[in-house]
Amino acid sequence: MKNKNEAFSRVVIDAQLTALGWNVQDQNSVRFEVVLEDGTRADYVLCDRDGRAMAVIEAKRFSVNPGDAAEQAKHYAKLMGVPYVFLANGAETRFWEWETEAFPRPVKTFFKQDDLERRFATTKVRRNPLNVPIDSRIAGRDYQQDCIQKVSQEIHQGRRKLLIEMATGTGKTRTAAALIKRLFEANLVTRVLFLVDRIPLAKQTEDAFVEHLQDFPCYVLRAGRRFQDEKRITITTLQSMVNVYADYSPGYFDLVISDECHRSIYGKWSGVLKHFDGVQIGLTATPCVAGDRHRFVAFQPGCRHAPDRSPPATRVAWPGCHGRRSTPDRRQIRNASPARFVAAGYRSVPLYEYPALRVQAARPRTGVPPPDTRPRPPPA
């Protein structure tokens, strides 16, 4: 019965690989039952177009948790000298960069050969982003550079979901452009998805990226169109993505940035964020309150709750409020130092195993008093 169940899982895995373009009949692409030097056998070995091994797949029967085979698959990967491991039982798939990550993470399905080759190539030339200078011509303000530095540090340490809160007018798009350029130059990402609310905003973002990121071509994906594989940055809306994202493997994008993420990252639109296995960064200018949890659920790696079944209220640290579960005073936000960032995430919530990073930057004070908006009596 055990062999039959595992054999059935392998039939499902073969079908999943075939649907992604892998030629399971070609031994130069997919190898089965590969005998290793210690006499053990690897269930699957995924290779590039030249026949070089890139990843190991460890198959288990339906009733076995794929994560239980992590150490076994890691042993196979070490013997073969490959950096990637897939753990699958036909119903669930997990991906593991065992050389840099402590645990495997769930993914929708396997990666296409082209996407896996691209990621495999970056492992040879990857650099520490902290050693790459920030382009001050794009983001020259001190709080913008502090934000980029903090986010880069967290990404380098392995965090994959981050939320950046910056007030309106502080330059979120320029900050994102400078961060994208830094990650490109560090060879940590090769393709970026930038999500906006509306197509007019996509055009504005494209104009900004064309001005500041001339070496990295971008385009606006409109409804009914296909991805342009030769471009590095895809700018689009969730509405345009919802009908096409399933045609691409989870490894197509290495970085997903959601502008104004508090508006449309829940419900059916969240499938786009859940599909792609890339570092996810949310941008918002709306301060967090205890009752608004939707955007944090989408950017929370360890959360087991769907947005319509929100977890209990969480304690969020804000400058001056000392983690109280209350709406922060806007004066506290406005008067906070522009370079002050809050890296403390969620507290006292056991379901959140890996708290998502919140980077909060306040609007810089200009010293100009606010205009007098009091009503005036009509002239006599």
C-alpha positions, 0 to 999 in steps of 0.5 A: 500500500505504501509503494502504491501511494507513493507511486500515485504521488509520482504520477501526479508529480510527473503531470505537474512537471509536464504541465510546466514544460519539463520533458519527463522523457528526456534524461537530460532534463529530468532524471529518475532514481539517480544513484548517489555515491553512498548508494542512496537514490534521489527520486528526481533530479531536475537539470538545465538544458545542458544536463547539469543538475540544479535541484532534487525532488523528494517524493512522498505519499499523500499521507506524509508531510513533505517537510518530514523529508527535508533532511533526507533531501538535503543529504541528496542535495549535498552529495550532488552539489545542487542548491535547491530542493523540492519536497512534494507528495502530489498535493503539497510542494515545498521549496528549499534553498538549503544553503541559505535558508533554515526551513523549506517554504510552501510554493504553489508548484514546481518552477519552469526550467527557464525560471530555475536556470535563471535562479541557479545562475544567480547563485554564482554571482550573488552579492551582499546588497549592503556592499552595493552603494545606494544611488543617491540621485534616485533616493538622496534623502537620509530617511529614504536611504535608511529605509533602503538600508534596513530593508536590504539588511532584512532581505540579506538575513533571509526575510521574505515579506516586508511592509514599508509605511511612508507618508504621502509625499515622502517619495515611495516610488523613488525609494522603491526604484533605488531599492530595485536597482540595488537588488539588481546590482547585487544579483539577488533578483532578475525580474520584478513585479510592481503592482499598482491600483490603477493603470494611470498610476502604472503609467506614472510609475513607468515614467519614473522607472524609465527616468531612474532605471535606464539600465533595467527595461520596464513595461506596463502589462495591460489586460489581455496581454502576455508577459514580455520575458525580455523586460526586467520590470513588469508594472501592472494592476492586480486586475490585469494579473488575475487572469494570467498569473496562473500560466506562469511558474512561481519562480517567474518573479524574484521580487513583488512590490505592492504599492498602496497595498492596504487597498487590494491585497485581500480577497480574490486578489491575494492569489497573485501574491500567494502564487509567486515565490518572490520577496514581497514588499508592501508600500503604504501611506496609511497608518496601521490601527489595531482593527485593520489587519488585512494588509498584515495578513497578506505580508505575514509568513507564519499566519494561518488565518485567511483575511476573512478570518482575521486573527486577534488584535495585535500589538504594533509598535509606533514611535511614542505609543510604546506598543499600545493597542490603540490608534497612534496619535497623528501628531506622534507620527508627524513629529517622529524623526524621519530616520526612525524606523520600527523593526518590531513586528507582531507581539504576543501572537503565537500564530505568527511564527516569523513576524513580518518587518514593518519599516515606518518613515514619517513625513519630514518636517519642513518648518512651514506652518499649516494653512489656516482652514478656519471658515471666515465670515462673509464680507459685509 
